[in-house]
Amino acid sequence: MDAANENPEQRDAERLQRRADELKKTADQMSDHASGMYGRFAGGQPLLVGHHSYRSAVRDRDRADNATRRAIEAREMAARAQQKASQAKDVADLAAVEATRSRPWQRSDFQPGDIVKVRDFRRDLAVTSTYKVKRANAKTLTLDGGGGGWDDPKREYDRVLSRTRDGVTVTNPAEGEEPR
C-alpha cells in the first residue's frame, strides 16, 4: 500500500471524487435521454387540439418535461458532489502538508515581516489565509490584519502551513536548519 492510500483524508477525497464522477455521468445520460424524448416535436408541429394525436402528444411532452427536470436535479446533485470532493481534496492536501513536517513550528522559526499561510478555523474546512508576521509570541503569532492594529489576528503555531522569507517558501520547519 502506498503512502497516499494510508492517508484517510486522501481516501475520502478519492471516494468523493469517484462519486461525483458517477453522478456527472448519470446526469449526462439523463440529459441526453430527455433531449431525445423531444424528438417528436423537432419539426415544430404544434399540438392540434381535437386531433386524434393530441392526447399522446401531450403525454409525450409531459414525459419529456419531467425527464428534463430530473436531469436538471441530477446535474445539481452532481455539482454539489463535485464541490464536496474538491473540499475533501483541499483537506487532504492540508493534512499531507502537516504530515510531512519533521517537527512542529516554533517561535524561533519566525521574524517580523515573514509571510505566513495559516489554516483558519477547523481543519476539515480547509480555509487558509495569508498574513504578514508582526510578532512571534510564546504560543502564537501576531499577524498583520491590515487595520492598523485593530484587527490583528493571532494564530497558534500548529496552524501555520508555510512561511515565506526573502522569496523562499518553507513548509517543513526543519528545512534549511543546520544539523546539530
DRENMARDO-649931 format. One record per residue: z, x, y of N, C-alpha, C, CB in turn. Coordinates in steps of 0.2 Angstrom, whole numbers, padded with zeros to 4 digits, always signed. Each point is the difference from the previous one (the first is absolute). Glycine has a CB too. Example, Ala and Ser with C-alpha at 12.3 -4.5 7.8 and 13.67 -1.06 7.14 Angstrom:
2
+0039+0066-0028+0000-0004+0006+0000+0004+0006+0006-0009-0006
-0010+0007+0011+0001+0004+0006+0003-0004+0005-0010+0006-0003
This chain:
180
+0000+0004-0006+0000-0004+0006+0000+0004+0006+0006-0009-0006
-0011+0008+0011+0000+0004+0006+0005-0002+0005-0012+0002-0002
+0013+0002+0007+0006-0001+0005-0002-0007+0004+0002+0013+0001
-0008-0014+0000-0001-0007+0004+0002-0006-0004-0010+0006+0005
+0010-0006-0012+0002-0005-0003+0007-0001-0001-0010+0001-0006
+0014+0005+0007+0007+0000+0000+0003-0003+0006+0000+0010-0007
-0003-0011+0012+0002-0003+0006+0000-0007+0000-0004+0010+0006
+0010-0014-0006-0001-0007-0001-0003-0004+0006+0010+0001-0006
-0010+0002+0012-0003-0003+0006-0008+0001-0001+0010+0003+0007
-0012+0003-0010-0007+0001-0001-0003-0005-0005+0001+0012+0003
+0003-0013-0009-0002-0005-0005+0000-0007+0003+0005+0007-0008
+0000-0009+0012-0001-0007+0004-0006+0000+0004+0013-0001+0000
-0014+0006+0004-0006+0000+0004-0007-0001-0004+0006+0007+0009
-0006-0003-0014-0006-0001-0004-0001-0007-0004+0001+0013-0002
+0005-0016+0000+0000-0006-0003-0002-0005+0005+0009+0003-0008
-0007-0003+0014-0001-0005+0006-0008+0001+0002+0012+0000+0004
-0014+0006-0004-0007+0001+0001-0005-0003-0005+0003+0011+0006
-0001-0010-0012-0004-0003-0006+0000-0008+0001+0003+0010-0008
+0003-0013+0010+0000-0007+0001-0004-0002+0005+0012+0000-0004
-0012+0004+0010-0004-0002+0006-0007+0000-0002+0009+0005+0008
-0011+0000-0012-0007+0001-0002-0003-0006-0004+0001+0013+0001
+0004-0015-0006-0002-0006-0004-0001-0006+0004+0007+0006-0009
-0002-0007+0014+0000-0006+0004-0007+0000+0004+0013-0001+0000
-0015+0007+0003-0006+0000+0004-0006-0002-0004+0006+0009+0007
-0006-0006-0013-0006-0001-0005+0000-0008-0001+0001+0012-0005
+0005-0015+0003+0000-0007-0001-0002-0004+0006+0009+0002-0009
-0007+0000+0015-0002-0004+0006-0007+0001+0001+0011+0002+0005
-0014+0004-0006-0008+0001+0000-0003-0005-0004+0002+0012+0003
+0000-0012-0010-0003-0004-0005+0000-0008+0002+0003+0009-0009
+0003-0011+0012+0001-0007+0002-0005-0001+0006+0012+0000-0004
-0012+0004+0008-0005-0001+0006-0007+0000-0002+0008+0006+0007
-0010-0002-0011-0007+0000-0003-0001-0007-0003+0000+0012-0002
+0005-0014-0002-0001-0006-0004+0000-0006+0005+0006+0005-0010
-0002-0005+0015+0000-0006+0005-0007+0000+0004+0013+0001+0001
-0015+0005+0000-0007+0000+0004-0005-0003-0004+0003+0010+0006
-0003-0008-0013-0005-0003-0004+0000-0007-0001+0001+0010-0006
+0005-0013+0007+0001-0007-0001-0004-0004+0006+0011+0002-0006
-0012+0001+0011-0004-0003+0006-0008+0000-0001+0010+0003+0007
-0012+0000-0013-0007+0000-0001-0004-0006+0001+0003+0009-0008
+0000-0015+0006-0003-0006+0000-0002-0002+0007+0006-0004-0010
-0002+0007+0015-0001-0002+0007-0004+0005+0004+0011-0006-0001
-0014+0011-0002-0003+0006+0003-0006-0002+0004+0004+0007-0009
-0007-0012+0007-0007-0002+0004+0002-0004+0006-0006+0000-0011
+0012-0002+0012+0002-0004+0006-0001-0007+0000-0004+0010+0006
+0003-0013-0012-0001-0007-0002+0007-0003+0002-0009+0002-0009
+0009-0007+0014+0006-0004+0001+0002-0004-0006-0003+0000+0013
+0009-0002-0013+0002-0005-0005-0002-0007+0002+0010+0007-0002
-0014-0010-0002-0003-0007+0001+0005-0005-0002-0012+0005-0001
+0015-0009+0006+0004-0005-0002-0004-0006-0003+0008+0003+0010
-0005-0005-0015-0004-0006-0004-0005+0003-0005+0001-0007+0010
-0002+0013-0010-0005+0003-0005+0004+0001-0007-0007+0006+0009
+0004-0006-0014+0003+0000-0007+0004+0007-0001-0009-0008-0004
+0006+0013+0008+0003+0007+0000+0006+0001+0004-0011+0004-0003
+0013-0009+0007+0005+0001+0006+0007+0002-0003-0006-0008+0007
+0008+0004-0012+0007+0001-0003+0000+0007-0003+0001-0012-0002
-0006+0014-0002+0001+0007-0003-0001+0005+0005-0005-0005-0011
+0001+0004+0016+0000+0005+0006+0007+0001+0003-0013-0003+0002
+0016-0002+0000+0006+0000+0003+0005+0003-0005-0002-0010+0007
+0002+0009-0013+0005+0003-0005-0002+0007+0000+0001-0010-0007
-0007+0012+0006-0002+0008+0000+0002+0003+0007-0009-0003-0008
+0008+0000+0013+0003+0003+0007+0007+0001+0000-0010-0005+0006
+0014+0000-0008+0007+0000-0001+0002+0006-0004+0001-0012+0002
-0004+0012-0008+0002+0006-0005-0001+0007+0003-0003-0008-0009
-0003+0008+0013-0002+0007+0003+0005+0001+0006-0012-0001-0003
+0014-0004+0006+0005+0001+0006+0007+0002-0003-0006-0008+0007
+0008+0005-0012+0006+0002-0003+0000+0007-0003+0002-0012-0003
-0008+0014+0000+0000+0007-0003+0000+0005+0005-0007-0005-0009
+0004+0003+0015+0000+0005+0006+0007+0000+0002-0012-0003+0004
+0016-0002-0003+0007+0001+0002+0004+0004-0005-0001-0012+0006
+0000+0011-0012+0004+0004-0005-0002+0008+0001+0000-0010-0008
-0007+0011+0009-0002+0007+0001+0003+0003+0006-0011-0003-0006
+0012-0001+0011+0003+0002+0007+0007+0002-0002-0008-0007+0007
+0011+0003-0010+0008+0001-0002+0000+0006-0004+0003-0012+0001
-0007+0013-0006+0000+0006-0004-0001+0006+0004-0004-0007-0010
-0001+0007+0015-0001+0006+0004+0006+0001+0004-0012-0002+0000
+0015-0003+0003+0007+0001+0004+0005+0003-0005-0003-0009+0008
+0004+0007-0014+0005+0003-0005-0002+0007-0001+0002-0012-0005
-0008+0014+0004-0002+0006-0001+0001+0005+0006-0009-0004-0008
+0008+0001+0014+0002+0004+0006+0007+0002+0000-0010-0005+0006
+0014+0000-0007+0008+0001+0000+0001+0005-0006+0002-0012+0004
-0005+0012-0010+0002+0004-0005-0002+0007+0002-0002-0009-0008
-0004+0010+0012-0002+0007+0002+0005+0002+0005-0012-0003-0002
+0014-0001+0006+0005+0002+0005+0007+0003-0003-0005-0008+0008
+0007+0004-0013+0006+0002-0004-0002+0007-0004+0004-0012-0001
-0010+0013-0001-0001+0006-0004+0000+0006+0005-0007-0007-0008
+0004+0006+0014+0000+0005+0005+0007+0002+0002-0011-0004+0005
+0015-0001-0004+0007+0002+0002+0004+0003-0006+0000-0010+0008
-0002+0009-0014+0003+0003-0005-0002+0007-0001+0001-0011-0006
-0008+0012+0008-0002+0007+0000+0003+0004+0005-0011-0004-0004
+0012+0001+0010+0004+0004+0006+0007+0002-0002-0007-0006+0008
+0010+0001-0012+0007+0002-0002+0000+0005-0005+0003-0012+0002
-0008+0012-0007-0001+0005-0005-0001+0007+0003-0004-0008-0008
-0001+0008+0013-0001+0006+0004+0006+0003+0003-0011-0004+0002
+0015+0000+0001+0007+0002+0003+0004+0003-0005-0001-0009+0009
+0002+0006-0015+0004+0002-0005-0002+0007-0003+0002-0012-0003
-0009+0013+0003-0003+0006-0002+0002+0006+0004-0009-0007-0005
+0009+0005+0012+0002+0005+0005+0007+0002-0001-0009-0004+0008
+0013-0001-0008+0007+0001-0001+0002+0004-0007+0002-0010+0008
-0006+0008-0013+0002+0003-0006-0002+0008-0001-0002-0011-0005
-0003+0013+0009-0002+0007+0000+0004+0005+0004-0011-0005-0001
+0016+0002+0004+0005+0005+0004+0004+0004-0004+0000-0008+0009
+0001+0014-0008+0004+0004-0004+0007+0000+0003-0010+0008-0003
+0011-0010+0009+0007-0001+0003+0000-0005+0005+0003+0012-0003
+0002-0015+0005+0000-0005+0005-0001+0003+0007+0008-0007-0007
-0010+0003+0012-0001+0003+0007+0008+0001+0003-0012-0006+0001
+0012+0010+0003+0007+0002+0003-0001+0001+0008+0005+0004-0011
+0000-0003+0014+0000+0001+0007-0004+0006+0002+0012-0005+0001
-0011+0011-0005-0003+0006+0002-0008+0000-0001+0010+0006-0003
-0013-0012+0001-0007+0000-0001-0003-0003+0006+0002-0002-0012
+0002+0000+0017-0003-0003+0006+0002+0003+0006+0000-0010-0006
-0005+0010+0011+0001+0002+0007-0002-0005+0005-0002+0012-0004
+0005-0012+0010-0003-0005+0005-0007+0001+0001+0011+0000+0006
-0015-0005-0006-0008+0001+0001-0004-0001-0006+0003+0007+0009
+0001-0006-0015-0004-0002-0006-0002-0007-0001+0007+0009-0006
-0013-0010+0003-0002-0007-0001+0001-0001-0007-0009+0001+0008
+0013-0007-0009+0002-0002-0007-0003-0007-0002+0010+0007+0001
-0012-0008-0007-0002-0006-0003+0006-0003-0004-0013+0003+0000
+0015-0009+0002+0006-0002-0003-0001-0007-0003+0007+0006+0007
-0004-0007-0013+0000-0007-0003+0005-0005+0004-0003+0006-0012
+0000-0011+0014+0004-0005+0003+0003-0005-0005-0007+0002+0011
+0013-0005-0010+0002-0006-0003+0001+0002-0008-0005-0008+0009
+0003+0003-0013+0000+0001-0007-0006+0004-0003+0006-0011+0000
-0004+0014-0005-0005+0005-0003-0006-0005-0003+0009+0009-0003
-0007-0015+0000-0005-0004-0003-0005-0003+0005+0008-0002-0009
-0007+0003+0015-0005-0003+0005-0005+0005+0002+0009-0008+0004
-0008+0015-0005-0004+0005+0002-0002+0000+0007-0004+0000-0012
+0008-0001+0016-0001+0000+0008+0002+0006+0002+0001-0012+0001
-0006+0016+0003+0002+0007+0002-0001+0000+0008-0003+0005-0011
+0006-0001+0014-0001+0001+0007+0000+0008+0002+0005-0011+0003
-0008+0013+0002+0000+0007+0002+0003+0000+0007-0011+0002-0006
+0016+0003+0006+0004+0002+0006+0000+0007+0002+0007-0010-0003
-0005+0011+0009+0002+0007+0002+0007+0001-0001-0010+0001+0008
+0013+0005-0010+0007+0001-0001+0003+0002+0007-0002+0004-0012
+0007-0007+0013+0004+0001+0006+0006+0005-0001-0003-0011+0005
+0006+0009-0011+0006+0004-0002+0001-0001-0008+0005-0002+0012
-0002+0008-0015+0001+0000-0007+0008-0001+0000-0010+0007-0003
+0013-0012+0001+0007-0001-0001+0002+0002-0007+0000-0010+0009
+0007+0009-0010+0002+0001-0007-0003-0004-0005+0011+0004+0005
-0011-0010-0004-0003-0005-0005-0006-0003+0001+0011-0002-0003
-0013+0002+0010-0006-0004+0002-0005+0004+0005+0007-0010-0002
-0013+0008+0003-0004+0003+0005+0000-0005+0006-0007+0006-0009
+0008-0004+0015-0001-0004+0006-0008+0001+0001+0013+0000+0005
-0016-0006-0004-0007+0000+0001-0002-0003+0007-0002+0000-0013
-0004+0003+0015-0002-0003+0007-0004-0006-0001+0000+0011+0004
+0004-0017-0002-0003-0006+0000-0005-0002+0006+0010-0004-0006
-0011+0008+0010-0004-0001+0006+0002-0004+0006-0008+0001-0009
+0015-0003+0008+0002-0004+0006+0005+0004+0004-0001-0010-0007
+0001+0016+0007+0004+0004+0005+0008+0000-0003-0008-0003+0010
+0009+0002-0016+0006+0001-0003+0003-0007-0002+0002+0010+0007
-0005-0016-0004+0003-0006-0002-0001-0002-0007-0002-0003+0012
-0004+0005-0014-0002-0003-0007-0001+0006-0005-0005-0010+0005
+0009+0015-0004+0000+0006-0005+0003-0002-0007+0000+0008+0010
-0005-0008-0015+0003-0002-0006+0003+0006-0004-0009-0009-0001
+0013+0008-0004+0003+0005-0004-0002-0001-0007+0010+0002+0008
-0012+0003-0012-0002-0001-0007+0004+0005-0004-0012-0004+0004
+0014+0002-0010+0003+0005-0004-0005+0005-0003+0009-0009-0003
-0006+0015+0001-0005+0005-0003-0004-0002-0006+0008+0008+0005
-0005-0013-0009-0003-0002-0006-0006-0004+0001+0011+0001-0006
-0012-0004+0013-0006-0004+0001-0005+0004+0003+0008-0009+0002
-0008+0015-0001-0005+0005+0003-0005+0001-0006+0008+0005+0009
-0015-0006-0007-0005+0001-0005-0004+0006+0001-0001-0012-0001
+0001+0014+0008-0004+0006+0001+0003+0003+0007-0010-0003-0007
+0009+0009+0009+0001+0003+0006-0006+0004+0002+0013+0001-0002
-0015-0001+0008-0006+0004+0003+0003+0004+0006-0009-0009-0004
+0008+0016+0003+0002+0004+0005-0006+0005+0001+0013-0001-0002
-0015+0002+0008-0006+0005+0002-0006-0002-0004+0009+0009+0003
-0010-0015-0004-0006-0002-0004+0000+0000-0007-0006+0004+0009
+0012-0002-0012+0001+0001-0007+0004-0006-0003-0001+0013+0001
-0001-0017-0005+0004-0005-0003+0003+0002-0007-0008-0008+0006
+0014+0006-0007+0004+0002-0006+0003-0006-0002+0003+0011+0004
-0004-0013-0011+0003-0005-0003+0005+0001-0005-0011-0005+0001
+0012+0012-0003+0005+0002-0004+0004+0005+0004-0007-0001-0011
+0014+0000+0012+0003+0004+0005+0001+0007-0003+0006-0010+0004
-0007+0011-0010+0001+0007-0002-0006+0004+0001+0007-0004-0009
-0013+0001+0011-0006+0004+0001+0001+0005+0006-0007-0010-0004
+0005+0016+0004+0000+0004+0005+0007+0004+0001-0009-0007+0005
+0013+0005-0010+0007+0004+0001-0001+0007-0003+0006-0011-0001
-0002+0015+0003+0001+0007-0003+0004-0001-0006-0001+0006+0011
-0001-0003-0017+0004+0000-0006+0007+0003+0002-0010+0001-0008
+0015-0004+0005+0007+0003+0001+0002+0005-0005+0003-0011+0005
